[in-house]
Amino acid sequence: MSTPASVTWQKNPALAWREIDDETVIISPNDSVMHELNDTGSFLWKNIDGKKSAVELAELLAENYEVTPDIALSDTQALLHEMSSRKLVVTVPATGGVSP
Amino acid sequence: MNAPLATSGRGFKQQFELSIGCVPLRLQMSDAPLFDAASARYAAFTNIAEQPINIALNNVTPPESATADFGYEFEGAVLRAFSSAIRFDGVKNQYALDSLLRIFLSWKLLEHQGFLLHAATVIRDGRAYIFTGRSGAGKSTVATLSPQGSVLTDEISLLRREKGVWRAYGTPFWGEFKAAGSNSSAPVAGIFRLLQAPENRVVPLRPIAILRTLLPNVLFFSAEQESTRQLLEILSRAATEINGYNLSFRKNATFWEVLPA
């Protein structure tokens, strides 16, 4: 994971999503591909708001899922990396714009 | 029931009114062979109760310059839905008209809490059993194995939520059955994902699994975010409110014995 820990994340604004059965279903309108997030992924998804960094998201995860801060950060970074590779989330540069 | 109308209004020589899933439509055209084909194809779907939505086919007048609320091109035929008018242009045959009607309905049904689904629908004891799956899953087999007159469609079902109740409608969009569609509806008993197997068996599905079953089988053509968001909302609601099952079935009528009443 090469993204600096201070970078904040936001949901890709082009997506449609909904929670069902404690999971999150996300659809990309352009290609109609369906993505599913499990419980932990859904928790992170709900908290990705364009203002929080991976470190801040990991702190929330550690508080709610009884995992150590190290594991929470590692899991958060792995999930963000996965979601980023699927274009579900994007980073928010310091200037306030959204990087592609 | 309204008969097909022949008028000279608005520059069109003929128009045809139909209703699919209680969405009233009026097709206006000048092409006589296409009119005859549409009249025959949709003959069972002409009982209109409300003011229909006008659809102009192959209009010689240029379209308005405004951006369409929804547009789609299918093999040279173009659908454009403006706030004041619906246009189907480049429609050369009944097949193209049928395709644009499906595409238009898939979009229009969003405002009616509805959607089109690749599924056969069979009525039993006044309730609609929806059998879904991709081509080859067994939709037509199920329709063939069901009593005559009980099949609303063997290919594309229309589901709508009305006054808190999900109802299934027949459509004129038929598959291998090639019979006249049934323009009637019934409350939904359940959605069954077809799996051919050596023995009959039903397994209840969680809402997320029902949604997983619905999504790849829904007819939807908009790439626009708001429409997709609306569709996901409607499907999630259906997945939560309608009972869904995996149905492993043998290719004979005994599968009815394992279906929940």
Contacts between the chains, C-beta under 8 A, distances in Angstrom:
chain1	res1	chain2	res2	distance
A	14	B	225	5.8
A	15	B	225	7.4
A	16	B	225	6.0
A	16	B	228	4.2
A	16	B	229	3.9
A	16	B	231	7.7
A	16	B	232	5.0
A	17	B	232	7.2
A	18	B	232	5.0
A	18	B	233	6.4
A	18	B	236	4.9
A	20	B	207	5.4
A	20	B	208	5.3
A	20	B	211	5.9
A	20	B	236	5.1
A	20	B	239	6.5
A	20	B	240	6.9
A	21	B	206	5.6
A	21	B	207	5.2
A	21	B	208	4.0
A	23	B	208	5.4
A	25	B	208	7.3
A	25	B	211	6.2
A	25	B	232	6.9
A	25	B	236	7.4
A	27	B	215	7.6
A	27	B	228	5.6
A	27	B	232	5.7
A	29	B	222	7.3
A	29	B	223	4.9
A	29	B	224	6.2
A	29	B	225	5.1
A	29	B	227	7.6
A	29	B	228	4.0
A	30	B	223	5.4
A	32	B	220	7.2
A	34	B	212	7.6
A	34	B	215	5.3
A	34	B	216	7.9
A	36	B	208	7.6
A	36	B	212	7.9
